[in-house]
Amino acid sequence: MAKNEVLNAALALPPDVRVEVAEKLLDSLGPLDPEIEAAWAAEARDRFEAYERGEIKAVPGQQVFERLRQKYG
């Protein structure tokens, strides 16, 4: 089966099944680097705390994806 066929079949699945498939695919890549995971966790925490302090604003996901579509097609 071609890559596009697999992708299209996966995208046609219900959201809960797509989540399960995505998790299994990520798990298949092997263990994650603990240092990288810790760095991402710290980054997420720092961004959330900055948001709570009012230093940064949240942007709706729909708006973010629209900007990306406009920029990259």
C-alpha positions, 0 to 999 in steps of 0.5 A, a space after each residue: 500500500 502506498 504512503 498516500 493510501 495509508 495516510 488517507 485511510 488513517 485520516 478517514 478513521 474516527 478521531 479516537 482511533 486516529 489518536 490510538 494509531 498516532 500513539 502506536 506510531 510514536 511508540 514504534 520510534 523507540 524510547 524518547 530521550 529523557 533530556 529532550 523530554 525534560 527540556 520540552 516539559 520545562 519549555 511548556 511550563 515556562 510558556 504557560 507561566 508566562 501566559 498566566 502572568 499576562 506576558 504572552 497571549 493565546 492565539 486560537 488554533 484555527 487562526 494559527 493553522 490558517 496562517 500556516 496554510 497561507 504561508 506554506 500552502 
